[in-house]
Structure formats: C-alpha cells, structure tokens
Amino acid sequence: MERTIKRLLQNFFSLNLVQFANYIFPLITLPYIVRIIGPERYGTINFAQAVIQYFTLVVLYSFDLSITREVSAHRDDRVYLSRIFYTVLSARLLLFFCLAVPLMGLLLIPRFATNWQIYIALYCMNLGFALFPMFLYQGIEEIQKVAFFNFLIKLIFTISIFIFLRTESDYLFVPVSTSLGYLVVGIIACIYAIYRYSLMFYRVKLREIALLLHDGFRLFVSSITINLYTTTNTVLLGLFIGDVAVGYFAAAEKIVTIVQSLTLYPLTQTLYPFFSKTMHDDHRRGVKILEQGVVWVGVITFFLSVIVTLLGPTILRILYGTKFIPATSVLTILAWLLFLRGLSGMCGIQGLLNLKMDTDYLRITTVGMFFCLILNVFLLPHFAERGTALAWIITETYIAGAMYTVLKKKGVLTLTFSKIRTILSRVPYV
C-alpha cells in the first residue's frame, strides 16, 4: 500500500508540474498579453481556439481514456506496447492530415477568412497533440518522465512572449508560440517514449487503424459530446454576440480552467489508471476507494468553488485590468464548475468508465450536450456571456447528478449521511 500511495503522489505532483507549465506560465504572460492586444483581439484568438478545439477532439479520439485502460492491463508486454503505440500514433497523424481539408474549406467562409493566419497557426498545435503519447505514460503510471521536458519548453516560450510581443500588431505571435510549444513537447515526448520503453518499430496496416477507430468509437463519442458543448458555448457566443463578449467569457473561464487544471486534472489522470487496474484486480476494493473519492473530492472542490467565488473579482482586476470588469459576474457563475466537475469526474471517468459502463456514460453526456445547446438558445440572446455561463452550470449539474444516480441504482455507490461522516473522519484507504 505504501508503494501505491507513493506512486500516486509522485504522478499527481508530476502532472501538477505539467499543468503548471501549461497554465501558470501562460497566466504569467496573460496580464501582459491582454493589455497589449485588448479584449477584442483576445476574444478573436479565443474564438479561433474554440473552433480549432473541434479538430483537436477528433485528432485525440479519446485514446487517452480508451487506450490507457489497455496499456495499464498490458504494461509489461513490450510487443503489445510497441504495436499499440505505433497504431495510435498512425491513427492520430492520419486524422490530423485528413482534417486539414475541411479546415481549408472553413477558411473560405468570410467570418473565418479574415483571421485565417490565426486558425492555421492554432491548427498546427494538433500535430503536437497527435505525437504526445500521454496514453502510454498514463497507463504505465510514469507521468513524471515527461514533466521536466514540458516545464522547460513552456518556460522558454513564456519568455519569448515578453521578447516578441510588443504592439497590438504582433498578436499573431500568441497562437504561433502556443502551437510551437505543444509541437516541440510532442516530438520530445514521442522520441523519449520509444527509447525509454524500448519500443520496437511496427509497420501499421490500414485495417488495424480502422479497427482501432471502430473499437474506440463509443468512448470517442462520449468524450466528444461533453467537450463539444463546452467548446460550442464559446463558438455560439462569438457567432451571435461578438468577440468582445467572448473575451469576457474567456477571461473568466481561463481562471476556472487554471484552478481545475492544477487540481482536478492531475487528480483525474493519476487516479484513472489506478482505478482501472484496481477494479480489474479487486472489484470490491476499487468500489470502496471510489466511494471515498467521491466524498473527499466533493468536499475539496466545494471549498475551491467558494474560494474562487469570493476572490474572483480581485483576481480578475489583477490579471486583466479594469477593461475586464464585466467578466466578474461570469466568473461567479463558472466558479461552481469546479465542484460539479469534481463530482462528475469521480462518478463518470473513475466510476462509469472503469466499470465499463460506457453506454451509460455516452447517454448522459449526449443528453447533456443537447440540453446545453437548447439552454444557450434561450439564455444567450438575453444575458449574453452570463447566459452561456448559466447554461453550462445547469448542464454540469444534470451530468453530475445523472452519473451519481446511475452508480447508486447499480449498487456501486451506497452513500448515506452517516457513511459520509465516517469517511471524512478517517484517512482515505488505498
């Protein structure tokens, strides 16, 4: 048990280092960037990022969830690891180059053609995502191996922002530097994985790629639905309200994302392979730990939401300046994403997916996607960025509640008030 706890903590803090590089370094440059390029340019770049996110979701194809489970179960089989590594890599690269065609078609539309350079620059970021074998490092539970490289490279590009971004006309360097960071990290992580795990070259056949895509399709749809509506929030706001509203919404969302990425994301990525293996080896023990996780994560994220709600106005004023004061009300609403996503992450990713309840996960997230789109239609015209934030919170409430209900009906979660008090009075069992 001591070795398990040590490995989990090591992976958690290593992922924190990765997330520090991904979000804190950009946060350091954020006050400088928004003051140089202003709310409208900032909104334009964030709108473009939201559009490119659709392509990113397809390139990733949720392999970091579906393949991580397989790698975790076959972590000592080098032949299997070699085959799955090159098959996933080939599938992602194929998707990346194929999606360049619809991107070119999209850029023929006037609304997107005006800033085509931003879209091209940000799309290149997906090549870095395609090359980064996170599924391999997660499955083997050696996330710390890539943390240092990520940290160092993002530090270099953070410094470059202060060197090259001087006037508003230099705004294009923001998406260019972002994509270069992900691309360099992806290349280094890919090469390092090949040598670190002695992966043998494997010639991938097209039918193997097709089979891999087919087998992972259900989980891909589940993953894309929950990401689709969050991305569509920004896209709808930009299309119907404007880039300034996107700027305010993105400013508030960025703060919540940073807190989430330094807490929930490392926790989710660390626990996922652990729960996958534990549920497989000892189902009863896995369920017991899951119940404790739901309680503890719920309590921690509740207080995180309270803290962000109370300190939000001050954080916005310090980071963005007085031009972004309208984003305060949005941040007050979005702060509760931390609590709701903490619960849905434990019940959905750690619970439903590791218990192979992929169909339930797909059903809940699909309903959530349509629910969020309908809410946006009614709320966005009247409340602009605040309406989009409300639609998101209501949707996340439904998703967290539905996932908890499914686990309770299946007898996985049997939480009562007395049981919750007992869990909180003891050190979590691992």
N, C-alpha and C positions, 0 to 999 in steps of 0.2 A: 504493500500500500504506500509506503514511504517513497519508493521509486516512482510510482504512478503520480503521486502528488508533485514530486519534484519535476517530472517531465511535463506535466500540465502547466505548472507555474512557469517553467522555462519557455514553453511555447507561447503562453499568454503574454509574457513580457517581451518576447521576441516579436510577436505580432504588434505589440504596442509600439515597438521601435519602428516597425514598418509603417504603421499608421501615423506615427509622429512625423516620419518623413513625408508621407502622402498628404497630410492635412495641416500639421503645425507649421511646417516650413512655408506652405502657401499662405497660412494665416499671418505669418510674419510679414509677408510681402503685400497682404491684402490692403491694409490702410494706404500703402504707397500706391498700389495699382488703382484703387477706386478714386483716389484724389487726382491722379494723373488723367485717367480716361473718362471719369464721370459715370453717373448712374445709367445713361443711355447706352454707352459703349459696353459697360459692364453687363447690362441686360442683353445686348446683342450677342455677346460671347456666350452667356449662359443659355440663351435660347438655342444657339447653334449646338452647344454641348448636349442639350436635351434632345435635339433631333438626332445627333450622332449616336446618342445612347441607344436608340433603336437598333442601329447596326451593331453596336457593341454587344447587346444582348444575344444577337444571333451568332456572332463570332465566338463568344464564350460558350454558348449552347449548354449552360449549366453543368458542364463537365466537372467543375469544382465541387459539385454535390454528388452527381451520379458516379463519376469515376473514382472519387475519393473513397467511397464505400468499398469499391472493388480493390483499390490499392491497399487499403487498410487490411483487407482479408488475405491478400497475397503479397504482403510486404517483403517476404523472404524469398520469393520466386523471381530471380533476375530475368529469366527468359520471359515470363509474363509481364514484368515491369517494362522491359525493353519493347515488347510488342505493343502494349497499351500506350506507352509514351509516344512512340512514333505514329501510331494510328490517330491519337488525339491531336498531335501536332499537325499531321497532314490534313485532318478534317478541318481544323481551325484555319489553316492557311488557305485551303480551298474556299471556305466560306468568305474569308477576307477578300480574296481576289474576285470572287463572283459578285459580291455585294458592291464592288466598285462601279458596276454597270448601272444599277438603279440609282446610285449616288449621282452619277453624271446626269441621268435623266431628271433627278430632283433639282439639280442646279440650273436647269433650263427654265424653271419657273421664276418669274421676276422677284417674288418675295425672298427667294434664296439666292438668286444670281447676283444680287447687289453685294453680298459679302461672301462670294464663292471661295476666296482665299482662306477665310476662317474655317469653312467646312472641310476643305481639303486638308488643312493643317491638323485639324482635330481628328479627322478620319484615320490619319496615319498612326494615331495613338492605338488603334485597334490591332495593328501589327505587333505592338509590344504586348498587348493582352494575349494575342494568339500564341506568342512564343513563351510566355511565362507559364511554367508547369506547376502552378500552385497546387493542383490536384495531387501531384506526386509528393511534394513536400508535406502537404497536409496528411495524406494517407500514411506516410512513413513517420509522421509526427516529428519532423526535423525542420520546422519553420525557421528556426534561428539561423540556419545556414545561409539564407538569403537576406536576412535583416540588415547586416552590415553594408552589403552592396547597395541596397535600396536607400539606406540612410545617407551614404556618402554621395551617391549620384544626385539625389534630390537636393542635398546641400549645395552642390556645385551649381545646379540650375536655379536655386533660390538666389544665390549670389549674382547670377547672370541677369536676373530681373532688374536688380538695382544698377547694374552696369549699362544695360542696353535700353531699358525703358525710360526715356527722358521726357517725351512730349506725347500728346494725345495721338499724334500720327504714328507713333511706334506701337499702337495697340496690337498689331498682328503678332508681335513677338510673344505675347502672353500665350495664345494657343500653340504657337510653334515650340516654345520652351516646354510646355506641358507634354506635348506629344514626344518630343525628343527624350524627355525624362523616362517615360514609360517604355519607349523603344529600346533605349540603352539597358535599362533594368531587365527587360525581357530577354535580350540577347545574352547578357551575362548569366542570368538565372538558368537559361536553357543549356548553355555550354557547360556551366558548372555541374548541372544535374547529370549530364552524360558522363562526365569524368568521375563525379563523386560516387555514383551508384554503378559504375562500370556497365553502362547500358550498351548492349550490342546493337549495331545498325540492323534495322529491319525494313525490308522493302514492302511497303504497304500496298495492298491491292485495292482497287476502287470499290469492290464489293464489300471489303472489310470496313471501309469508311461508311458506306451506305448502311451496313448492319449496325455500326456504332451509333449512327444518327437515328436509326429506327428504334433501337433499344432505349435510347435516352430521350425519345421524343416526348413521352408523357411528363417526365420530370422537367424537360425544357419548357413545355407549355405552362406547367405550374409555376416555374421560376419566372417566365417572361410575363405572365399575367400580373403578378404582384409588382414587378418592376415597370411594366407597361403603363399602369395607371399613374404611378408616381412621376414618370417621365412626361406623360401626357398632361399632367397638371400644368407644367411649365409651358409646354407647347401650346395648349389651348389659351393660356393667359397671354402668350406672345401674339398669337394669331388674332384674338378678339379684343384685347385691351391695349397691348403695346409693349415695347421694350422697357420703358420706364417701370411699369408695373412688374415686369419680370425681374428687373434689377432689385426692387424692394423685396419681392418674394424670395429671390435667390440669396439675398443678404441674410435674411432670417433663417432660411433653410441651411445655409452654409454653417452657421453656428451650431445648429442642432446636429448636423451631419458630423461635424468635428467631434462633438461630445460623444455621439454614438460610435464613431469610428475608433475612439480611444478607449471605449468601454465595451459596448455590445459586440462590435465586430470581432475584436480579438477573442472575446469570450466564446462567441458562436463558432469561430473557426477552430479554436482549441478543443472545444468540447465535442464537436461533430464526429471526428474520427474516434474519439474516446468512447462516446455513446454507441457508435456503430459497432465497435469491437465488443464492448461490454454487453450490449443487447444480444449479440450473436453468441457470446460465450456463456453468459449468465443472465437470462432474461429478468429474473426476479430482482437481482441486484441492480440491473440497469433501470428498472421501473422505480425502485426505491430512491435511487440517486436523482432520477428525473423529477420526482415529487419535491425533493428538497430543493432542486434547482429552480423549479417554478416559483416556490415561495421566496427564496433568497433573492433571485433576480427581480421578482416583482417588487419587493421591498426596496432594494437598492435603486432601481430605475424610477420608482415613485419619488424618492427623495431627489434624484437627479433632475426630474422634471420640475419639482418645486424650486430647486436652486436656480435653474435656467430661467424660470418664470420671474423670479424675484430679481435676478441680476441682469436679465435680458436688456432692459433699456440702457443700463450703464455700459454693457459690453458693446452694444450697437454704436453708442456715441463715441466710445474709444476707438473702435476698429474702423468705422465708416465715416464718422463725422456727422454734422448736423443735416446734411443733404439726405440722409437715410433715416431720419426720424419716423417717417410714415411706416417703416418696416417694424416698429415696436409692437404694434397690435398683432401682426402676423407671427412674430416670434413668441408672443404669449400663448398663442394657439398651438403652434407647432412644437412647443416645448414638451407637450404630452405625448408626442411620438415616441419619446424615449421609454416611457412606461409601457405604452401599448405594444411597441415592437419588442420590448424585452419579454413580455408575456407570449406574444405570437412566435417569437424566435425559439423559446423553450418548448412551447406546445407543438409548433409546426415543424421546424427544422430538426430539433433534437428528439421530439416525440414522434410525430406522424411519419416523417421520412425515414428515421432509423428503425421504425417498426414496420416499414414497407407499406404504409397506408398512403401510397402516392395518389390513389384515386380520390380519397377524401381531401387531401391537400389541394389537388387540382380543382375540385369542385368549389371549395371555399374561396380560393384565390380568383377563380374565374367569375364567380358571383360578385366578389369584391371589386373586380375591375369594372364590370358593367355598372355596379352601384355607384362607384366613384364618378364615372363619366356622366351618369344621369344627374347626380348631385351638382356637378360642375355646370351643367346646362341651366339649372335653376338658380344657383347661387352666384356664379361668376358675373353675369350681367349687372347684378345689383350691388355686389360687395367687392368686385374686382379681386385683388390678391388675397383679401381676407376671406372671400367666398371660397377660393381654391383651397386655402388652409383649412377651413371648416369641413369641406368635402373630404379632404384627406383624413382628418381626425375621425370623422364619423365612420369612414370606411375601415380604418385600422381598428376601431372599436368593435365593429362587426367581425372582422377577421380573427382577432384575438379571442373574442367570446365564442365564435363558432368552433375554433380549433380546440379550445378548452372543453367545450361541450361534447365534441366527438370522443376525446380521450376519456372523459368521465363516463359516457354511455358505454364505451368499450371496456370499462372497468380498469383502465390504466391509471387514472388519477382518482383517488378516493379521499380528497382533501376535505376536512371539516375544520371549524374554528379551533377546536381543541387540538387537532393534529397539527395545524399551522403553528399554534403556540408552542407545542412540543418541539417542532422542527427548529423554530427560532431560538429555543432555549439550549440547543445543543450545537456542537461543532459539526459542520456538514460531513457526512460519511462518504468516503471514496473507496 
